[in-house]
Amino acid sequence: MALRSVQQAIRRTGWRPERQAVTLGLLGVFLALVMGGLYLSQVATEASRGREMRDLIAQRDELERFNEALRVEIAELQSLGRLQARARELGFVPADQDDQIFVVVEGYSANRTRTVAPLQSTEDDLPQYSESFSGWLQQQLDTLRQQFEAFSGS
């Protein structure tokens, strides 16, 4: 029944099978053009992202090489021979036995076992969680009511 009414409507509008085929063909070509355009747009975007990614990777590698060169330079500057030469340039000399001064502190024992602050050997018991959802909800409602009363009272 429904198919017959559709066929009848098509005959009344003048849509002949040749026109339908041409229309469907044009619609297919149009859809193919739209899909091709979207595909080309996506491919161009991915290609530009790929080039950008390659440039960023090259920049990262260059920065890593630069950081490694800085680490080498820091290690050379902190070497013992370099530090001793710099100390001699500044006028420092190695300390002899006569140059060393020992300070005696009363009450200090190098072999002490006691610490400044006593260590706790037992852990404190944590409080037990006893709040229920209804208790929390009631607390929130009470807080909301207090805020409302304070706001309306002002």
N, C-alpha and C positions, 0 to 999 in steps of 0.2 A: 504494500500500500504506500509506504513512505517513498520507496524507490520510484514508483510510478509518478508520484506527485513531483519529485525532484526532476525526473525526465520531462514531465509536462512543463515545469517552470523553465527549464533550459530551452525547450522548443519555443516558448512564447517570447523569450528575450532575444532570440535570434542567434544564439550560440550554436553554431554548427561544429561538427567534429573537427573540421579543418582549422577553424578559429581557435578552438580549444587546444589543439596540438601546437599551433603557433604561439599561443599565450603561455602554455606550459613550457615550451622551448625557450621563450624569452625570459620567463621567470627562472628557469634553470641557469641560463647564461648570466642573468643578473646575480643570482645567488653564488655562482662560481666566481664571478668578479669580486663580490664582497668578501667571500672566504679567501680568495687569493690575496686581496689587499690586506686583510687581517693577518694572514700568514706572513706576508712580506714585512709588515710592520713589526710583528713579533720577532722575525729573524733579524731585522735591522737592530732592534732593541737588544737582543741577546748578543749580537756581534759587538755592539758598542760597549756592553757590559763586560764582555770578554776582553776587549782591548783595555778597558779601565782596570780590570782585575790584573791583567798582565803587567800594566804600568805600576800598580800598587805593590805587586809582588816584587818587582824589580827595585822599587823604592825601599821596601822593607829589607831586602837583601843588602842594599847599599848601606842602610842605617845599621844593620847588624855588623857589617864589615867595619864601619866607622867606630861602633861601640867596642868591637874587639881590639881595634888599634888603640883606642883610649885605655882599655884595660891593660894592654901591653905597656903603654907609656906610664901608667900609674904604677905598675909592678916594677918597672925600671927605676922610677923615681923613689920608690919605697925600699929599694934593695939596701942591704946593710952597708955595702961599700960606698954607695952614693950618699947615704945618711952620714956615715963617718967622715967622708970628704967634706960634706957641707958643714958639719959640726966644726971641723978644723978650720974651715974658711971663716966661721963666725968666732973663732978664738977659743973654742972649748978644747979641753985636754982630758985624757983619761984620768979618773980619780985613783990616787994611790991610797995605801993603808993610812997614811998620815992625814989625808984629806977627808976621810970619812969620820962622821960624828955620830955616835950612838946615844940615843936618849933613853934613859931608864924611866919607866912609868911604874909608880907604886901600885901594887895590887894586880898588876897584869900578869897572867900566867899563860904561856903559850900552849900548855898542855891541858887546858881546861875542858871540861866535858859539859858544863852547864851553859845554856844559851841565855841571851838577854831576855827574851820572852819565852815563857814556858810553852812547850808544845802540847796541844790537846791530843790525848791518846784516844779519846772516845768522841764519836761524832754526836752532835746534838740531834735529837729527834725532830724531824720536820713536822709541822702541824698537819693534822689530817684534814683533807678536803671534805667538807660536809655540806656544801651548799647545793640545794636542789634547784631545778629550773623554776618551780613555782615561787621559791623564796627569792631568787634573783629577779623574776618578773615583778614580784610585789615590791622589791626594793626600787626597781626602775620606775614603777608607777608612782611610788611615794615621792621619788626625786622629781618626777615630772609634775606632780601635783604641787609640790613646794615651789618649783620654778614658776608655775602658772599663777599661784597665789601671790608670789613676790612681784611678778610682772603686772598682774591686775591691780595690786595694792598700790603700785607706784604712780 
